């Protein structure tokens, strides 16, 4: 029998230090993001609470109280380094959710066991590790079927949580906007519906039937079991959430349509979670959004206006970070948010240069983006790779990345290194179609002059008796609006 490799006292990723850096911006007042970080840090989970399985009588809306945990994974393909990186990422996810990782176990198999995920023998060994460490929760590095979840819990006799439920728990903790909370709630219910279960007879009680134990006179007849009632209530709640998200989507669509009408170029920042996307947004715009050394610190998209050196305006949108094996429930629930990716003029793909496997991050992100674009039938926007955290990356790794990613820009959002070069590359790629016009705008139409200043580039202006004479380069839509005021020199 192959001996199970162990990751003893799995260390939390030391290399995750991008979204991590404190918002130490020179001359910067405390921002909304920094205040959110203080609020998030003020709430700590209480360690040592029992999470033993108990009979429940209500629907299983159990909030994951992850405390002292043991990780377990199945290594089916790839290299040993990839298997260890996956476990290290799971440890970082567990810590982000508020738990203490005690042990990590990896089982080498051709495929996960259909019954207990890791096999009955290894499940028994896992029970011994749980007893030895005093853990109260086991986290599996994969999505378990309802049968696997139940069977593994029966063996280890503590709560078992899979990777999908763990990510959903983190999203539930970090969502702040109404839309974000609704999207997370919908994803949780989609995940929970096929896994709804109870212990004892709490979910199988039924008032109908002929057995005298079902309540006797007055309680016999057809009826729903408790689990059927709860499933129906969940479906009704999911339908309501979908309606609410659709209504919220309208407001964001209106803002996006206004930007498209004004032909303001849009740049969407995408990338792996904790790659430093929010830090990069702050460096480019001074937005002061929440920056934290944690996975999925950003769940609500943030859009900020910025300017190129020539005065042209564009908007930057910080999007939700991706991760390997991102739950399909989350992709579906956050689809309206991810539409920012489909409508962007440019995708700024941020890569963590200090990660041991940055190319795997790039592959995982592109898979999710491809799925989103497939659903919207939109052509893929151009992509600019940005390798972040070069101040913390290994020089050898950076040299290899420069060879593998010849068109990438290498920056450090923390120190500012490479940011100027990134701005120049953005200005070269994002070019709004412009028309040079010379117009004489009456003084009564100051609103048009304001639009020229806001959306165009002034090449020259003077005040004439009839109005303001302006020579500028403006977007095509604005040029059409100025057609009646054309002036020939």
N, C-alpha and C positions, 0 to 999 in steps of 0.2 A: 504494500500500500504506500502511495506517495505521501511523504510527510508534508503536512500543511505548513507553508511558509507563514511566518508571523511578522507583523509590524508591531513591536512591543511599545506601548505607550506612544501611540502615533503622534508625532509632533505636528502642531498646526503649521501650515505653510509659512516658512520664514520669508519666502520670496514674494509674498503678496504685500506689496507696499506702494500701490499706485493711487487708488482712490483713497488710500490710507492716509496720505499726508495731511497734516492739519492745514486749515485754510489760513496760512500765515502770509497774507498778502499785504504788502507795504501800503500803509495809509488806508487800509480797508476797515470800515466799521463792521461790527457784528452783523452778519447777514441772516436772512431767514433760514438758509441752510445750516448755519452754525447753531442757531437756536434750536432747530430740529435735532441736530446732533446732541445738544445738551439734554433735550427732553428724552431722546432715545436712550442715552447713557444713564439717565436718572432712574430708569425702571430696570431692576435686576430680578432675575428668577431666583426663587428660594430653593437652595439645594437641600437634598435629603428627604423630600416629600415622597411618600410611597406612591407608586404607580402600579401596584399589583392589580391584576384583572379582577373585577368585581361584577356581579350581576347588575345590569342596568335596565331600566324600564322606559327610558326615553330614547329618541333617535340618537345615533352615535355621532354627536357633534363634539366629540372629545377634542379639546384643545391639546396639542402635543406639548406636554410638560417635560421636555427633554432635559435630563440632569446628568446622571453618571451613565455613560453609554459605552457599548462595545460595538465596533464596526465589523462587518463581515461582507466579503465580496467573492464573486466567482470570476476567475480569470479564464476566459474562453478563447481569446485570440490576442494578437499583439505581443509586444515585448514585455519583459519583466519591468522595465522602466515605465512603460505605459500603465501597467497594472498598479504599480506603486503610486504613480501620479494620480490615478483615479481615486485610490484610497486616501491620498493626502488631500485631494479636493473634497472628498466626502467628509474628512475630518474638519476642514475649514467650514464647510456647510453646517456641520453639527455645532461648531463653536459659535458661528453666526446666529444660530437658532437659540443659543443660550445654554449649551450643555458642556460637560467635561468629558473628553475622550480618554478612556482608560486603556483600551486595547484595540488592535486591529488585526483581523484574521483574513487570509486570502486562501481560497480553495481552487486548485487547478482542476478544471473539468472541461470536457468537450462542449457541454451545454449545461445550463442550470437544471438541477433535479426537479422533475415535475411535481413532486410531492412536497419536499421541504426546502427547495432552492439549493441547499448545499449537500443534501444526502443525509440519511438517517444517522449514520455513524458520526459524521462531522457535526450534526445537530446535537448529538449527545456530548461531544467534546466542547461545543459552544456553551452548553448548559454548565459544564464544569468551570469554564472560564468566567461565566456570569457569577457563579457562586464564589469563586476565588477572588474576584475583583469587587464584589458587592454592587454590580451594575443593576440598574432597574429598567434599562431599555436596550434593545438591540436594533441597530440601523443597518439595513441591507443596501448594498450598492447596486441597486437595480429596482425595477418595478415588479413587485410580487403580485401574483394572481390572488384572488380571494382565498382559494384553497391553500396556496402556499403560505399565506399570512396566518391562516387559522392553524394549519399543521405545525408550523414553526413555533407559534406561541404555545401550543400544547406541550412541546418538548422543552423549550427553554423556560417556560413558566413566568416570563415577564413580557412586557409590552414589546411588540415588534413593529418597527416603522420602516418603510422602504424609502428609497431616494426621492420618489415623486412626492410622497406625503411630507418629507422633510423640506423640500423646496417650497411646497405650498404653505407650510407653516412660516417660513421666512418671509414669503410674500405677504402673508396675513399680518405679520408684525410690522412690516415696513410700508405698507400702503397708507397713504395720507389723504389723497383726494377722494371725492365721492365716487368717481368713475373707477379709480384704482381699487377701492374697497369692493365695489360691486363686481368687478372683473375677477378678483381673487375669490370672492364668495361663490361665484358661478363655477370657477375652476374646481374649488373644493367639493362642491356638490356633485359635479360631473365625476370626480374621482370617487367620492364616497358612495354614490348610488349603487354600483354593483357590489360594493364591499360591505353594505349595510348588514349587520348581524348583531346577535346578542348572545349572552351566555345563559345557561339554565333554560327556562321556558319563557323568558320575558318577551321574546319576539314572536313566539308561536301561539300565544294565547288567543283564543277565539270564542266569542260568545255563542256562535252557532253550533249545530251538530246535535247528535242524540245522546252523547255521553253525559251521564249525570254529573261528572266532575267539571263540566263546562258551565255550571251555574244553576242548573235545575230549571224549575218552572219559570217561564217568562224570559229566559235567556237562550232558548233553543232556536235554531233556524239559521239561514244563510247569513254570513257576515264576513268582515275582513279580519285577517290576523293583524297583530300589532305591526309586524314588519311591512305588510301591504299598506296599512294606513300611513306609515312613515314614508314609504316610497312615494306614495301619491302626493303627500305634502311637499316632499323635496322637488318633485316634478313641477308642482304648481309654483313653488318659490323660484325655480330655475326659469320658468317662463316669464315670471314677473321681472327677474333680473335682466333677462335678455331685452325686454321692452325698455327698461330703464337705461341700459347701456346704449341702445339704439337712439334714444332721445338725447343722451349726453353727447353722442357722436355727432349730432347735428350742429351743436355749437362749435365744435372743433372744425368741422367741415366748412362752416361759414368763415372762420378765421383763415383757414387754408385757402379757400376760394378767393378771399380778398387779397391774400399775398400773391396768388397766381395771376389775378387780374392786374395787379400793379406791376407784375413781372419782376418781383423781387426774388433774386436767386435764393434757393433753399439748399442748405447743406445738412444732412443727417449724420450724426455721430453714432456709429454702430461699433460693436466689438464684444469681446468676451467680458463676463462680469469681473469687476475689479481690475480692469485693464488700464484705468485712469481716464475714462471718458469725461467724467464730471470735472476732474482736474484740468483737462485740456480745454473744456468749455470755459472754465474760469480764466485760464491763461489767455485765451483768445478774446474774451469779451469782458472779463472782470465781473462776471455774473454773481459770484459768491454763492453758488448753489451748494447743497450738502455734499461734503466729501468725507468719506469714512473708509477705514481699512476693514471692509466687510464685503462679503458677496451680496449682490443685489441691494446695494445701498440706494440705488435709484430705481424707482418703479414708475413714477409719474413723469412723462416727457416734459422737458423744460425747453422753451424756445426763447432765444435772445437775439437782439439785433446787433450787428457788427458792421464795420466799414473797412474797405480796402484802402490802401494808401492813396489811390486816386479819388477817394470820396464816394465810390459806389457802395451802396448798402447791400447787405445780404443777411439772411437769418440762419442761425445755427440751432439745431434741435438735438438735445441729449436724449437718447432712447434707452429702453430697458436693455440691460446686459443679457447676453446669451450664455449658455453653458452646455456641456456635453449631455446628450440625452435629455434635453429640455422637455418636460412633460407636455404631451400633446394637448392636454386640457388648458395649459397656460397659453400655448400658441393660439388656440382658438379663442380663448377669453380675451386676450390682449391683441386680437387681430385689428381692432379699430385703432389702437394706439400705434401698431406697427405699420399702419398705412402711411405714416410720415415717411417711411423708408421708400415706399413705392412712388410717392410724389416728389421726392427730392431730386434736385439737379445734380447732386454729387453725394456719394457715400464716403464719409471719412471713417475708414476702417481702422480702429485703434487696436494695436497688438501689444501685449505685455512682453517687452523685451527681456525681462528678468525671469520669465517662466521657463522651466526646463524643456517644455515642448510647445514653443510658440506656433509652429506650423500646424499642430493639432488644433490649437485655438482657432486659427484662420479657417480651417476646414469645417469646424463645428459651426462657426458663425455663418459661413457661406451656405451651409445646408439649410439653416433656418431662414435666411434671406431668400433663398431660392423657393422655399415652400410658400413664403408670404407672397412673393411676386407671382407664383403660379396661381394662387387663389384670386389675385386681383387682375390677372391677364395684362399686367403692365410690363413694358420693356425694362430691362435692368439698367439703372442709372450707372454712369461711370463711377469707378471706385479708386480712391487714393489711399494706399496703405500708409499708416503712421505707426512706427515702432516707438512706443513710449517707455519711460523708465530706464533710459540708457545710463542714467547716473547709478542705478543699482544693478545693471546687467553685467554678466561676465564678458570681458573684452573678446574672448575667443568666440562666444556665442554671437556677439554683435558682428564680428568679422564674417562668420558663416551666413548670418542673415543678410548682410549686404550683398553677398554673392547669390543667395537664393531669391532675394527680393530686390532686384536692381532698381525698380522705380519707386521704392518706399522712401519716406522722409523719416529721419531718426531724430527724436526730440526727447526732452525731459520736461514734463509739465511742472515739475517741482522747482527746478533750477532755472527754467526758461531757455535752456540750450536748444537750439534748432527751431524755436518758435518763429523767428523772423523768416527763416527759409520756408517754413510751412505756410506763412501768410503769402509769401511770393508765389508759391505753387498754387495756392487757392485762387489768387488773382488771375493766374494764367489759365486755369482750367475753367473757372466760373466766369463766363463772359456773357452778359446779357445783351441781346440784340439792341443796338442803338441807332438812332437816326439823327443826323445833324440838322438843326432847324434854326432859322432866324425869324423871330416873331416880335411884333409890336403889340404888347398886351395893354389894354386900357387900365387905367388906375382903378376902375370899378371892379376889375377881375383880379384882385390880389390873391385870390385862392389859386389861380392858375400859376402865378409866379411862385407861390409857396410850393406847389407840386413840382415845378421845374427844379427848385432848389432841393427838394426832398428826394425825387426819383431820378434826376438827371445830373449832368455835369456842366456847370456854367463855364463857357469859354470866354464870355465877355458880356457886359451889360452897361446900359446908360439910360438916364432918365430924359425922355423927350417930352415936348409939350402934350402930345397925344397919349402918352403912356410910357411903359418901360420897354426899351428895346433890348432883347435878350438873344444872344447866340449861344446855343447849348446842344449837347448830345443827350437825347432823351429816349426812353423806351418807345416802341412802335405805337402802343396804345395811347400814350400821352401825345405823341406826334399827331395822331388822328384828331385828338381833342383840340389841338392848337391850329388845326388846318385853317380856320377862318381868320387867324391873326398872322398869317404868313406875311413876311416883309421882304421886299427885294431891295437890296442895297443899291 
